[in-house]
Every structure is written in structure tokens, then in C-alpha cells.
């Protein structure tokens, strides 16, 4: 198009737009759809419009405008008989009944290109159909439409040009095909349809390599397929081999091991059309490798290195032993298996692997590993100093080397085919023992080390001494190998009294007078204790005797009874310690007599046992108080006929006195703190024994006996005075007791006094009176054996009348008046 024409076109467009702008515009207009020869528009209604007129005016074309008119109720309309691929100005006019234009609107759009035509359609794949068609002017793309013959499937595919392929179709299915051209305005009408069918699917091949020279191909039957073609080609070769079959399995043999082959499979339908083809590549299993060398390796762990020759097509290699140990490597010709067990006699084979699977394993090659170290190593010591290293027998061993090293650096070794090695072992040492077995592979790279510590040596120079009555001190020299010492005594049920590192121990709180067998046992943590050491015996001090009782044998002797808790050869010493003196007695039995103890003294008495070992502790002391001394003098004085006064000297140690006068006719007693006592109830004319009991302040008593005491004769009773005819007076009485004493009678009158003595046995006495009518005091008293008159007889008073009366009249008796 020339420049002048372009300017003319622009001018016309401006005029058209100006005309539109002159009319009122309150409606909207848009293109709904276009085809090659029509254009459909839609608009908004206008109030009062009775009809609408649409005018399609081609631009840049000499063709005449085309219009169509619609009723006032329409909002959409089409204009037909248009030219394909042509730009049209679409103008809408709303008119009233008088055909006056009420409002107008305009828009531009291009029509679709011309309808193309299909030249042919064919299928080379089971999911697609290729369509060849003639291309039309103005089309920017094309729409291929496939519709199933049953109408239940429609698919459209946009392509740029011919040919175009529709995909995602179903295998061996008939479709109705059409094509439409497309530009920016829209798409044309569909072309005349034609029919076409997709081909069958390709078989899905499953390939495996059962051996290193075969490939097995299997597949599932393909629907509508009547024949299958397989083509195999070796990778890197141009040689092909084809096989046609109606089955679903083919085996290719006589192939090269470890080589990749590609197999293409094609299915054919009954119309003789080849369907899809599908290629699957499969490698055959690798050849069998050959083992070239096996090496036993040492290091932190025992292992074997296996070497072989690499083979074609192998990706990995696995070496497998006969005891199921293995190692795997990628594309190299050796690998190591570790750890392997010692003492093995096995074989190993190598298998190559690729994606097809394993090759046949190589021929097994035998190998032997280093012998294992003996699991159990121990030392036996049947006799002190005679040791043997003993170990368990190990398989695959030619001989053993045993090493014995003492902790002071001394070392010994022995070579033997047995399982025992003897050596001299001293007490108190630690021996490190190890055994290395040997075979053709060499020695065990490691060996168990066993420690054996001999028992500690028994201490020498053990001394046991008594440091107190019940404590033994044990001392000894330190010995090698002993970490601590246990000190026990059999008599204490082997209770450990000391468990210490020091070479000294004190056994305390022991039983007295007991022989203890003391053993010092050296011990070590590793070996334990040496229970073979000789005991040392020592006796503890004797047990302390206890005083049981003390009894007085006589005034100055006491028998002491005490316990004898010790053996028979024990002597006992009883000691009485007083304020001024000490007394002892010795014995081996349970009694001892303390003699010559003064009366009235206090002693502390204790007992001590003595043996060859030493002295015991003194037993608990007991106080001993001797009886109080008897008074040296005792005097008994009769005060009245029935009462006496007893006096005595002081007795040392005496606090109380009990004085007793005893006779067959009765006794008298007094208890006093004083040195005199007035006693009644005395019977006249009676011989009394005089006894005294002195008592100390603590209750100790002494019996004191003295010379007897005879009471004075009894005073006569019933004394009467009579006048006789011869002017004499007769004093008459009655005597009590035996009449063996003389009596004296005394008369005291106002005019004269008279005395007469009556012989023993007489009961009266006559006195010649000189004057009569006197008052007499009459005292009749017996005369004691000592010739002394009893002085306490009571006087009686009589009035004696002159003759003319036969009897005297008693006027008074003593101090009492009597008529």
C-alpha cells in the first residue's frame, strides 16, 4: 500500500469517528464472536429505541458496507456475508419509530481467515495423529479438532501450521478430524471432517540377563496387535538382528558377557500398520573374574586383601569368604575384608556385578589367618615358688612363645608346642604373662596379658608383748607385696582386729588369762591374703579375782573367800590396807585367812592374781571392819536388892554397848551409848554371868565375857519383933532363897542400940532388953560371903510396950506408917 493511500485511509477513519462523536452516545458495543464470513456483536439497550441498525464497513477494501436491522428488544445481532480476514468497522445506531438516530456506538474487529481443507491424516504413534492441510492467508495459527466416533471425546490442539499433530489420544482408536484457521479476531468454521485411527501401542519390554551370554525379553500382550518385531543391536556395533513373533517372550543368546545391547520392539495391527516402537537397553552379566592373590594384613585390626583381574562390564566386585564375610569395591581390582577372625582356615571367591546381576563366582582360593591368642591364660602355683603358665589350646598353631616378666624387670621366655611353661616364682612379686601362637601366616598380632601376683610374703620378726592386762601389741617388719596387713586371733573367731598398712597392731579388749594365737596376714589387692603364716601365741594377764565374802574366824582373824577365774597355776594375794598397817595372805585356792587384825580397825581388802605373764588388775575392793574392842574393865555394883549399876572402860571402835547379866533365874540387859548402865530386875542371892556386846557405828559386833557377878543375899521378909517373958526381944524373919548366910540384926532405940548375929539357917535372933517401952528401928540383913552386911535391907520401926502385952505393935515400917 502506498503512502497516499495510507493518508486517505486515516482521513476517512477520522471522518467516521467524527460523525460518531457528533451523535449522542450513551450505549456500549462489543464484538461477541467472529467467523470467516460473519461477526456477532452485543450492546446495551437504549430507552425509547424501537430498532437497532448494525453496519459493517470494511476498511482498506473497496467492498460495499453490509448492514442488518434488529428490533428494539434485541441486545445481540450478527452481520453475515462478510469477507474473510477483513477489518470491519461495526457501527450500532438506536432509532425511534421515525428512524431518527437516538444514540450510536462503533467498534472495529477483523473476521477470521478462510476455512482450510485437510489434505491427509495419519498415525505413527499410538497416542497421536498427524494432519496435513492447506494453510490460508491471514491465519496466525490453526486449531486441530479430534472427536471420537462415539462423540464422548473432543480434543483441540493449536498448531502454527501444517502438518500438525494431535497428542494424548487413545491407541488404536478412530477419530473424526477437522481444522480451523485462527487470527486475532477469532477462528474460522471447521473444515470438512475426515476419519483416521491411531496405531497400536508399542510393547513394554522387560529385559533381564539370566546369564552372562543371554538376554531374556518379555512383554505383556498389546491390544489389537497381531505381530511383534524385535530388533537387537550391540552397543558400538552396526550389526542388527530382527525377530518377528506372535508371542510375548524372546531369548537372545550367544551374546558377549558384560556388553550392552539395545532391543527395539514394535507391534503390528491387523491392517499391517506398525505401531509405536520402544527401545530398551540391557547389559549382559559380567564375566567371571579370576583371583590372583590373597594377603593377610596387620594393623589395628586383622584383615585380608583380595586381588583379582578386572572384567568387562563389571561395575562392582564383591569378595566373599566361606564364613560369609565380604567386601565390595567399585571398578578397582582389590578390596580388604576386615576385621577377619584370627585362626581361620577359609576360602574366598570374587563375583563381578553390574545392573544385570552377578557373574558366576570365581574359583575359591584358600587362605589361613594368624592364629588367635589363647583366650584363657592363667598361672598355677601348686607349690610355693613353683609356678606354671597354662593356656587353652589354639587351633591352627605350630608352636607357642610364652613370655614371663617380673615386676622388677626380670624376664623369661619359653618356646613350646604344648600349653604349659614352668617358671620359678617368688612371693610378693607380680608376673606379667603372655603367649604368642605361631603358624605359617606368622604370629598372632596381639596377645592377652595376664597378671599373676604371688601371695605376699609372711612377715618376719613378729613380736607379741603384753602392754596392758588385756591388750597385746604386735609388731613386725614390712614385707614385699603386702599392701595391708590383717591381724587376727583364733580365740576371737578370727575377727580382724587390725586392717592397716602399718606394721603394728594392738589387740585390745581381749579376755584375761587367755592364750591368744595371733596371726599377721599380709594381703594384696590383686592376690588376696597369705593364710599360711605361722601364728604367735601370747597369754594375757590373769583375770582380776573378786572377793565374795569375809567372815571373822576369831577376834583377830578373818577368812576371805574370793573367785578363782584363772588357771590352776595362778597365785592370789589378798591385801588388807588399814590406816596404820597392812596385812597380806596368799593362796592358790579360793580362800585365805587374814590374821592378827587388831579390833576396832577398818581395812580396804582387795585381791590380785599373779601368773608368769604378770599381775592382774586388782579386783573390786571391799571394806573390812574388825569388831570393836571389849572394855578392859567392867564393874558391877548392886545398888538395891533388885538393881545394879554396871560401869566399864571405853572399848576402841565401840559405839554402842549391850550389857547382859544372865542367870537361870532371869537376866537383865541394858543398851546404851555410855560406859555405865543401871540395871533392874536383879534377883538377890543369884550368881550372874556378865556379858557385853560392843557394836561399832557400822553394826559390827564383838562378844565380850567377864567374870561372873553374884547378887547379895536376899533381905529377909516378914520381919517381926516380939517381947518375951524374960525381958528379951526376939526378932523373927523369913529368909528367901537358901539359908546359907548369917544374918545380922540391929535394933536402934531411943535408949539403947542392940546387935545380934544369927547363924546360917536361923530365922530369929534374941536380944536381951535392958529397958522396956522403947521404940525400935529394926534392920535384919544377911551377911555376904565377904563378911559384909547387906546394906540395902529396909528398916522397920516397932514400939515395944512393957510387960503385960504379949506382942509388940508395929508402929511404922520404913518410911511408911502402919497402925
C-alpha positions in Angstrom: 0.0 0.0 0.0 1.4 3.4 -1.0 1.9 6.4 1.2 -1.0 8.4 -0.4 -3.4 5.5 0.2 -2.5 5.3 3.8 -3.1 9.0 4.3 -6.5 8.7 2.6 -7.4 5.8 4.9 -6.5 7.8 8.0 -8.6 10.7 6.8 -11.7 8.5 6.3 -11.3 7.0 9.7 -11.1 10.4 11.3 -14.3 11.5 9.5 -16.1 8.4 10.6 -15.2 8.9 14.2 -16.2 12.5 14.0 -19.6 11.5 12.7 -20.0 9.1 15.5 -18.9 11.6 18.1 -21.5 14.1 16.7 -24.3 11.8 17.6 -25.2 11.3 21.2 -23.5 8.1 22.5 -24.9 6.6 25.7 -24.8 2.9 24.7 -21.9 0.4 24.6 -21.0 -2.0 21.8 -18.6 -5.0 21.8 -17.8 -8.0 19.5 -19.1 -11.2 20.8 -17.6 -13.6 18.2 -16.4 -13.7 14.6 -16.1 -16.3 11.8 -14.6 -16.1 8.4 -17.9 -14.6 7.0 -19.8 -13.2 9.9 -19.4 -11.1 13.0 -21.7 -11.1 16.1 -21.9 -8.1 18.4 -23.7 -7.3 21.6 -24.8 -4.0 23.1 -26.6 -2.3 26.0 -30.2 -1.3 25.3 -31.3 2.3 24.8 -34.5 3.7 26.3 -37.0 4.7 23.6 -35.3 2.8 20.8 -37.7 0.9 18.5 -35.0 -0.7 16.4 -31.2 -1.1 16.0 -29.1 -0.9 12.9 -25.7 -2.5 12.6 -23.5 -1.5 9.7 -20.3 -3.4 8.9 -17.9 -1.3 6.8 -14.7 -2.9 5.5 -11.6 -0.9 5.9 -9.0 -0.8 3.3 -11.3 -2.7 1.0 -13.5 -1.5 -2.0 -16.3 -3.8 -0.9 -19.6 -2.3 0.0 -20.8 -2.0 3.6 -23.2 -4.7 4.9 -25.9 -3.9 7.4 -28.6 -5.7 9.4 -31.5 -4.3 11.4 -33.0 -5.7 14.6 -36.0 -4.9 16.8 -35.8 -2.6 19.8 -35.8 -5.6 22.2 -32.6 -7.1 20.8 -29.2 -6.7 22.5 -27.2 -9.0 20.2 -27.0 -9.5 16.4 -24.9 -10.9 13.6 -23.8 -9.5 10.3 -23.2 -12.1 7.6 -21.7 -12.2 4.1 -18.5 -10.6 5.2 -15.1 -11.2 3.7 -12.6 -13.5 5.5 -9.6 -11.9 7.2 -11.0 -8.3 6.7 -11.1 -5.5 9.3 -14.7 -4.1 9.7 -16.0 -1.0 11.5 -19.1 -2.1 13.3 -21.5 0.8 13.9 -24.7 0.5 16.0 -27.5 3.0 15.7 -30.5 3.2 18.0 -33.5 4.6 16.2 -37.1 5.5 17.1 -40.2 4.8 15.0 -39.4 7.7 12.7 -36.0 6.2 12.1 -34.3 9.1 13.9 -31.0 8.1 15.4 -31.3 8.3 19.2 -27.8 7.1 20.0 -24.9 5.3 18.3 -21.7 3.4 19.1 -18.9 1.8 17.0 -16.0 -0.7 17.3 -13.6 -2.5 15.0 -12.8 -6.1 14.6 -11.3 -8.4 11.9 -13.0 -11.5 10.6 -11.5 -15.0 10.9 -9.4 -16.3 8.0 -10.7 -18.6 5.4 -11.6 -22.2 6.2 -8.7 -24.5 5.5 -9.0 -28.0 4.0 -7.4 -31.3 5.2 -5.2 -33.0 2.7 -4.4 -36.2 4.7 -4.3 -37.6 8.2 -2.2 -40.5 9.5 -0.9 -42.0 12.8 2.6 -43.0 13.6 2.3 -43.2 17.3 -0.4 -44.8 19.3 -1.3 -41.6 21.1 -1.2 -39.1 18.2 -2.5 -38.3 14.7 -0.7 -36.0 12.3 -2.9 -33.8 10.0 -1.7 -32.2 6.8 -3.8 -29.2 5.5 -3.6 -26.2 3.3 -2.6 -23.0 5.0 -4.8 -19.9 4.4 -3.9 -16.2 4.3 -4.1 -14.2 7.5 -4.1 -17.2 9.8 -1.8 -16.8 12.8 -2.4 -20.4 13.9 -4.7 -23.4 13.4 -7.0 -25.4 15.6 -6.9 -29.2 15.1 -10.1 -30.9 16.4 -10.4 -34.6 17.1 -13.7 -36.1 18.0 -14.3 -39.7 18.9 -16.6 -41.6 16.7 -18.9 -42.1 19.7 -19.0 -38.3 20.4 -17.9 -38.7 24.0 -14.4 -37.2 23.4 -13.4 -33.9 21.8 -9.8 -32.6 21.8 -8.5 -29.4 20.2 -4.8 -28.7 19.6 -3.4 -25.4 18.4 -0.6 -25.6 15.8 1.4 -23.0 13.9 1.0 -24.6 10.5 0.8 -27.7 8.5 1.4 -30.5 9.4 0.0 -30.5 12.9 -0.1 -33.4 15.4 -2.7 -34.1 17.9 -1.5 -35.9 21.0 -2.9 -37.6 24.2 -5.1 -39.8 22.1 -6.0 -43.4 22.8 -4.2 -46.2 21.0 -5.9 -47.9 18.1 -9.0 -45.6 18.3 -10.9 -43.9 15.4 -11.3 -40.1 15.4 -13.2 -37.5 13.2 -10.7 -34.8 12.4 -11.2 -31.1 11.3 -9.1 -28.0 11.2 -9.9 -24.3 11.8 -7.8 -21.2 11.0 -7.2 -18.6 13.7 -6.3 -14.9 13.7 -6.7 -12.2 16.3 -10.4 -11.8 15.5 -11.2 -15.4 16.1 -11.4 -18.8 14.5 -12.9 -19.9 11.2 -15.6 -22.5 10.7 -14.3 -26.2 10.9 -13.1 -27.7 7.7 -14.7 -30.7 6.1 -14.0 -33.6 8.5 -12.2 -36.8 7.7 -11.7 -40.0 9.7 -8.4 -41.5 11.0 -7.3 -44.2 13.5 -4.3 -44.2 15.9 -1.9 -47.2 15.7 -1.4 -49.8 18.3 0.9 -49.2 21.3 4.4 -50.4 21.5 5.1 -53.4 23.6 6.6 -52.6 27.1 9.7 -54.6 27.1 11.1 -56.2 30.2 14.7 -57.3 29.8 16.9 -59.4 32.0 20.2 -61.2 31.7 19.9 -64.6 33.2 23.5 -65.4 32.4 26.5 -63.5 31.0 25.7 -64.6 27.4 21.8 -64.3 27.2 19.1 -61.6 27.4 15.5 -62.5 28.1 12.9 -60.1 26.7 9.2 -60.4 27.9 6.2 -58.1 27.5 2.5 -58.0 28.0 0.2 -58.5 25.0 -0.7 -55.3 23.2 -4.4 -54.9 22.4 -5.2 -55.2 18.7 -1.6 -56.3 17.9 -1.2 -59.4 15.8 2.5 -59.4 15.3 5.6 -58.2 17.1 9.0 -57.3 15.7 12.2 -57.2 18.0 15.4 -55.8 16.7 18.6 -56.2 18.8 21.9 -54.3 18.2 25.1 -54.4 20.2 26.2 -51.1 21.5 29.0 -49.7 19.4 28.2 -52.1 16.5 26.1 -51.7 13.4 25.0 -55.4 13.3 21.3 -55.9 13.8 19.3 -58.9 14.3 15.5 -58.9 13.9 12.9 -61.4 15.1 9.2 -61.5 14.3 6.9 -63.3 16.7 3.4 -63.5 17.7 4.4 -64.5 21.3 5.4 -62.3 24.2 8.8 -63.7 25.1 12.1 -63.9 23.2 15.6 -65.0 24.4 18.7 -63.7 22.7 21.7 -66.0 23.3 25.4 -66.3 22.3 25.9 -62.7 23.4 29.1 -61.2 24.8 29.4 -61.0 28.6 29.4 -57.6 30.1 28.1 -56.0 26.9 25.2 -53.6 26.4 22.5 -54.5 23.8 19.6 -52.3 22.8 16.3 -54.1 21.8 13.6 -52.2 19.9 10.1 -53.6 20.0 7.2 -52.8 17.5 3.6 -54.1 17.4 1.6 -54.5 14.2 -2.2 -54.3 13.8 -4.3 -56.4 11.5 -4.2 -53.7 8.9 -0.4 -54.1 8.6 0.3 -50.8 10.3 3.3 -50.6 12.5 2.6 -49.2 15.9 4.9 -47.4 18.3 8.4 -48.7 18.8 10.1 -48.8 22.2 13.7 -49.4 22.7 15.2 -50.9 26.0 18.9 -51.4 26.5 20.2 -54.3 28.6 23.7 -55.2 29.6 24.6 -58.9 30.0 26.1 -60.1 33.2 29.9 -59.6 33.5 32.4 -62.5 33.0 33.8 -64.4 36.0 36.9 -62.7 37.5 40.0 -64.6 38.5 41.5 -64.2 42.0 45.2 -63.6 41.7 46.5 -63.1 45.3 45.4 -63.1 48.9 47.4 -61.2 51.5 46.8 -61.3 55.3 47.2 -57.8 56.6 48.1 -56.5 60.1 47.1 -53.2 61.6 44.7 -52.0 64.2 42.6 -55.0 63.2 43.3 -58.2 61.4 42.2 -58.4 57.7 42.8 -59.9 54.3 43.4 -58.1 51.0 42.0 -59.9 47.9 43.3 -59.1 44.4 41.7 -60.1 41.1 41.7 -59.3 37.3 39.1 -56.8 36.2 36.5 -58.0 33.7 34.4 -56.2 31.0 31.1 -54.6 32.0 31.6 -55.0 35.8 30.5 -52.1 37.9 31.3 -53.5 41.3 33.1 -56.5 42.8 32.3 -58.5 45.9 34.8 -60.8 47.6 33.0 -63.4 49.8 34.7 -65.7 52.2 33.4 -69.2 53.1 32.4 -67.8 56.5 30.2 -65.1 54.9 32.5 -62.1 55.3 32.7 -59.9 52.3 34.0 -56.6 50.9 32.7 -54.7 47.9 34.5 -52.2 45.7 33.7 -50.1 42.6 35.8 -50.5 39.5 39.1 -51.5 41.2 40.7 -54.9 41.3 41.2 -55.4 45.1 39.4 -54.9 48.4 40.0 -55.6 52.0 37.9 -57.7 54.4 38.3 -56.6 58.0 38.2 -57.5 60.6 38.6 -61.1 60.0 38.8 -63.6 62.8 42.1 -65.0 63.8 42.7 -68.7 63.4 40.6 -69.1 60.3 41.1 -71.6 57.5 38.7 -70.5 54.8 38.4 -69.7 51.1 37.4 -66.6 49.2 35.8 -66.1 45.8 35.1 -62.9 43.8 31.9 -62.1 42.0 31.5 -59.2 39.5 28.3 -57.2 39.4 26.5 -54.9 37.0 22.9 -53.7 36.6 22.1 -57.1 35.1 23.2 -59.0 38.1 26.2 -61.0 39.4 28.6 -63.0 37.4 29.4 -66.6 38.3 31.8 -66.5 41.4 35.4 -67.2 40.8 37.0 -70.4 41.8 37.5 -70.3 45.6 41.1 -69.7 46.9 42.1 -71.0 50.3 43.7 -68.8 52.9 44.8 -69.1 56.6 44.9 -66.2 59.1 47.2 -65.7 62.0 46.4 -67.9 65.0 44.2 -66.5 67.7 45.8 -65.7 71.1 44.8 -68.1 73.8 41.6 -66.9 75.3 42.4 -68.2 78.7 45.8 -67.7 80.2 46.4 -68.4 83.9 49.1 -69.2 86.3 49.1 -72.2 88.6 51.1 -72.4 91.7 50.7 -76.0 93.2 53.6 -75.3 95.5 55.0 -72.1 96.8 57.6 -70.9 94.3 56.7 -73.5 91.6 54.6 -71.7 89.0 53.3 -72.6 85.6 51.8 -70.5 82.8 48.9 -72.5 81.4 46.7 -71.6 78.4 44.0 -73.1 76.3 45.0 -74.9 73.1 44.5 -72.8 70.0 43.7 -74.3 66.5 46.0 -73.8 63.5 49.1 -73.4 65.7 52.5 -74.8 65.0 54.2 -73.6 68.3 53.8 -71.1 71.2 56.1 -68.5 72.6 55.4 -67.6 76.3 56.9 -64.6 78.0 57.0 -64.1 81.7 58.1 -60.7 83.1 58.5 -59.9 86.8 57.7 -56.5 88.1 61.4 -55.8 88.9 62.3 -56.2 85.2 63.4 -59.8 85.2 62.1 -61.6 82.1 62.0 -65.2 80.9 60.6 -66.9 77.8 60.0 -70.4 76.6 59.2 -72.0 73.2 56.9 -75.0 73.3 54.4 -76.9 71.3 52.4 -77.7 74.4 50.2 -75.5 76.6 52.3 -75.2 79.7 55.5 -73.3 80.7 57.0 -73.6 84.2 59.0 -70.9 86.0 60.2 -70.1 89.5 58.0 -67.5 91.2 58.8 -65.7 94.5 56.3 -64.5 97.0 55.4 -60.8 96.9 56.0 -60.3 93.1 53.8 -59.6 90.2 54.4 -61.5 87.0 53.1 -60.4 83.5 52.5 -63.4 81.3 51.6 -63.5 77.6 51.5 -66.2 75.0 52.0 -65.7 71.2 50.9 -68.6 69.0 52.6 -69.0 65.6 51.6 -70.6 62.2 52.6 -70.3 58.6 50.9 -66.9 58.4 53.0 -65.6 61.3 52.3 -64.9 64.9 49.2 -63.5 66.5 49.5 -59.7 66.2 48.2 -59.3 69.7 48.0 -61.4 72.9 46.2 -61.3 76.1 48.4 -60.2 79.1 47.6 -61.8 82.3 48.8 -60.5 85.6 49.7 -63.0 88.3 50.7 -61.8 91.7 52.1 -64.2 94.2 50.8 -64.0 97.7 52.7 -61.6 99.9 55.5 -63.0 102.0 54.8 -63.8 105.6 56.3 -61.1 107.8 59.4 -61.9 109.8 60.4 -60.9 113.3 56.8 -60.8 114.6 56.9 -59.8 118.3 53.9 -60.0 120.6 54.0 -58.3 124.0 51.6 -57.5 126.7 51.2 -53.8 127.1 48.3 -53.9 129.5 46.3 -56.5 131.2 44.0 -57.1 128.2 46.0 -55.6 125.3 48.6 -57.3 123.1 50.9 -55.2 120.9 52.1 -56.9 117.7 55.0 -55.6 115.7 56.7 -56.9 112.5 58.9 -55.9 109.6 57.2 -54.9 106.4 57.2 -57.4 103.6 57.2 -57.2 99.8 53.9 -57.5 98.0 51.8 -56.6 101.1 49.6 -53.6 100.7 47.9 -54.1 104.0 48.0 -56.4 107.0 45.2 -58.2 108.7 45.8 -59.1 112.3 43.6 -61.8 113.8 43.4 -64.1 116.8 41.8 -67.5 116.6 40.3 -67.1 120.1 38.2 -64.2 118.8 36.6 -66.1 116.0 39.2 -64.7 113.6 37.8 -61.3 113.8 40.1 -58.8 112.0 41.3 -56.5 114.8 43.6 -54.5 112.5 43.3 -53.9 108.8 46.1 -51.4 108.2 49.2 -50.7 106.1 51.3 -50.1 109.2 53.4 -53.0 110.6 52.0 -52.7 114.1 48.7 -53.6 115.7 47.2 -53.6 119.1 44.7 -56.3 120.1 42.6 -54.8 122.8 39.6 -55.7 124.8 40.8 -59.3 125.0 39.8 -61.9 127.5 42.1 -62.0 130.5 44.1 -65.2 131.4 43.7 -66.4 127.8 46.4 -67.6 125.4 45.9 -65.9 122.1 47.2 -67.4 118.8 47.9 -64.2 116.8 48.4 -64.3 113.1 49.6 -61.4 111.0 48.3 -62.0 107.5 49.8 -59.9 104.6 47.3 -59.0 101.9 47.4 -57.5 98.4 44.5 -56.3 96.3 45.4 -58.5 93.3 46.3 -61.7 95.0 44.5 -61.6 98.3 45.9 -62.7 101.6 48.6 -65.2 102.6 46.8 -67.5 105.0 49.8 -69.7 105.6 51.7 -67.5 108.0 52.7 -69.0 111.4 50.8 -67.9 114.4 52.4 -66.4 117.5 50.9 -67.3 120.9 50.9 -65.0 123.9 48.8 -65.0 127.1 47.0 -62.0 128.6 47.3 -61.0 132.2 45.3 -63.0 134.7 41.7 -62.1 135.4 41.1 -59.9 138.5 39.7 -62.0 141.3 36.6 -60.8 143.2 36.1 -61.0 146.9 33.0 -63.0 147.6 32.7 -62.9 151.4 34.7 -62.1 154.5 33.9 -63.9 157.8 35.5 -63.5 161.2 37.3 -66.6 162.4 38.2 -65.2 165.8 38.8 -61.8 167.4 41.8 -61.1 165.2 41.4 -63.4 162.1 39.2 -63.1 159.1 38.6 -65.7 156.3 38.4 -64.2 152.9 36.5 -66.1 150.1 37.2 -65.0 146.5 36.7 -66.1 142.9 39.5 -68.0 141.1 38.8 -67.1 137.4 42.3 -68.2 136.2 44.2 -71.3 135.5 45.4 -73.5 138.3 48.9 -72.2 138.4 47.7 -68.8 139.4 48.6 -67.4 142.8 46.3 -64.9 144.6 47.3 -62.3 147.1 44.8 -60.7 149.5 45.8 -57.4 150.9 44.1 -55.6 153.7 45.2 -52.0 153.9 44.5 -50.0 157.0 45.2 -46.6 158.2 48.3 -47.7 160.2 49.1 -51.2 159.0 48.8 -53.6 156.1 48.1 -57.4 156.2 48.5 -60.0 153.4 47.7 -63.6 152.8 48.5 -65.8 149.8 46.6 -68.8 148.3 46.0 -70.7 145.2 42.5 -71.8 146.1 39.5 -69.6 146.8 40.1 -68.7 150.4 42.8 -67.0 152.5 43.0 -66.0 156.2 44.0 -62.6 157.3 45.4 -62.8 160.9 46.4 -60.6 163.7 44.0 -57.9 162.7 43.5 -55.5 165.7 40.0 -54.9 167.0 38.3 -51.7 166.2 40.1 -51.2 162.9 39.0 -50.5 159.3 40.7 -52.0 156.2 40.3 -51.9 152.4 40.6 -55.5 151.2 41.5 -56.3 147.6 42.6 -59.4 145.6 45.3 -59.6 142.9 46.1 -62.6 140.7 49.7 -63.3 139.6 51.0 -65.6 136.8 54.2 -65.9 134.9 52.8 -63.4 132.5 52.2 -60.7 135.1 49.7 -59.4 137.6 46.0 -58.8 137.1 44.2 -55.7 137.8 43.1 -55.6 141.4 39.6 -56.8 141.9 37.0 -54.6 143.3 37.9 -53.7 146.9 35.7 -54.4 149.9 35.8 -52.7 153.2 36.6 -54.8 156.3 35.9 -53.5 159.7 37.1 -55.6 162.7 34.9 -55.9 165.7 35.1 -53.2 168.3 37.3 -53.9 171.3 35.9 -55.2 174.5 36.2 -52.8 177.5 39.2 -54.0 179.6 37.4 -53.4 182.9 33.8 -54.0 183.9 32.5 -53.3 187.4 29.1 -54.4 188.7 27.8 -52.7 191.9 24.5 -53.7 193.5 22.5 -50.6 194.4 19.4 -52.2 195.7 18.2 -55.7 196.2 16.9 -55.6 192.6 19.1 -53.0 190.9 22.7 -52.9 190.0 25.0 -50.3 188.5 27.4 -51.6 185.8 30.4 -49.5 184.7 33.1 -50.2 182.2 36.1 -48.8 180.4 35.9 -47.5 176.8 36.2 -50.2 174.1 38.1 -48.9 171.0 35.8 -48.8 168.0 32.7 -49.4 170.1 29.7 -47.0 169.6 27.0 -49.0 171.4 27.1 -51.3 174.4 24.7 -54.1 175.3 25.4 -55.4 178.8 23.7 -58.5 179.9 23.5 -60.1 183.4 22.3 -63.7 182.9 21.3 -66.3 185.4 19.0 -69.3 185.5 16.5 -67.3 187.4 16.4 -64.5 184.8 18.5 -61.9 183.2 18.9 -58.2 182.9 20.0 -56.2 179.9 20.7 -52.6 179.0 21.6 -50.9 175.6 23.5 -47.7 175.9 25.9 -45.3 174.3 27.6 -44.6 177.7 30.1 -46.5 179.7 27.7 -47.2 182.5 24.3 -48.7 182.9 21.8 -49.0 185.7 20.0 -52.4 185.6 17.0 -53.6 187.4 15.2 -57.0 187.7 18.1 -58.4 189.7 17.4 -61.4 191.8 19.0 -61.4 195.2 21.3 -64.2 196.1 21.9 -65.2 192.5 25.1 -65.8 190.5 25.1 -63.9 187.2 27.3 -64.2 184.2 28.4 -60.8 182.9 28.4 -60.4 179.1 28.8 -57.4 176.9 28.3 -56.9 173.2 30.1 -54.0 171.7 28.8 -52.6 168.5 30.5 -50.2 166.1 28.8 -47.4 164.2 28.5 -49.7 161.2 27.0 -52.5 163.1 30.0 -54.7 163.6 29.8 -56.5 167.0 32.1 -58.1 169.5 31.1 -60.5 172.2 32.8 -59.8 175.5 32.7 -62.1 178.5 33.6 -61.2 182.0 34.0 -62.7 185.5 30.6 -63.6 187.0 28.7 -61.4 189.4 26.8 -62.7 192.5 24.0 -60.6 193.8 23.8 -60.0 197.5 21.7 -62.4 199.6 18.0 -61.5 199.9 16.8 -59.3 202.6 14.6 -61.2 204.9 10.9 -60.6 204.8 8.1 -60.7 207.3 10.4 -59.2 210.0 8.6 -59.1 213.4 9.7 -58.0 216.8 8.3 -59.9 219.9 8.8 -59.4 223.6 9.5 -62.4 225.6 8.8 -63.1 229.2 12.4 -62.9 230.2 12.5 -59.3 229.1 14.2 -60.3 226.0 13.2 -59.3 222.4 13.0 -61.8 219.6 13.4 -60.6 216.0 11.8 -63.1 213.7 12.1 -63.1 209.9 11.6 -65.2 206.9 14.5 -65.9 204.6 14.3 -66.1 200.8 16.5 -68.5 199.0 18.8 -70.9 200.5 19.6 -70.2 204.2 23.3 -70.3 203.9 24.1 -66.8 205.1 24.5 -65.4 208.6 22.1 -62.6 209.4 22.8 -59.6 211.5 20.0 -57.8 213.3 20.4 -54.3 214.5 17.9 -52.5 216.8 18.2 -48.8 217.3 16.1 -47.4 220.1 15.9 -44.2 221.8 17.5 -45.6 224.9 19.9 -48.2 223.6 21.1 -49.9 220.5 21.4 -53.7 220.1 23.0 -56.0 217.7 22.8 -59.8 217.3 24.1 -62.2 214.7 22.1 -65.2 213.7 23.8 -68.2 212.3 23.1 -69.6 208.9 19.8 -71.3 208.8 18.4 -69.4 211.7 15.2 -67.3 211.3 15.3 -65.4 214.5 17.6 -63.6 216.8 17.1 -62.9 220.6 18.2 -59.7 222.2 18.2 -59.0 226.0 16.4 -55.8 226.5 17.5 -53.5 229.3 14.6 -51.1 229.3 11.1 -51.6 228.1 8.6 -49.4 226.4 11.0 -48.1 223.8 10.5 -47.6 220.1 13.0 -49.6 218.0 14.2 -49.4 214.4 14.9 -53.0 213.3 17.2 -53.8 210.4 17.6 -57.5 209.6 20.2 -58.1 206.8 22.1 -61.1 205.6 25.9 -61.2 205.7 27.6 -61.8 202.4 30.3 -64.3 201.8 32.7 -61.5 202.0 31.6 -60.8 205.6 29.9 -57.5 204.6 26.4 -56.9 205.7 23.9 -56.2 203.0 23.3 -52.5 203.3 20.1 -52.0 201.4 17.6 -54.0 203.6 14.7 -51.9 204.7 14.4 -50.8 208.4 11.2 -51.4 210.3 10.1 -49.5 213.3 8.4 -51.1 216.3 7.0 -49.8 219.6 7.6 -52.4 222.2 5.4 -51.9 225.3 6.4 -53.0 228.7 5.3 -56.4 230.0 1.6 -57.0 230.1 1.4 -57.4 226.3 2.4 -60.5 224.5 3.2 -58.9 221.2 4.8 -55.8 220.1 3.0 -53.4 218.0 4.5 -52.2 214.8 4.2 -48.5 214.6 5.9 -48.0 211.3 7.9 -49.8 208.6 10.5 -47.8 207.0 9.0 -44.6 205.8 5.5 -45.9 205.7 3.3 -45.6 208.7 1.4 -48.6 209.8 -1.1 -48.9 212.7 
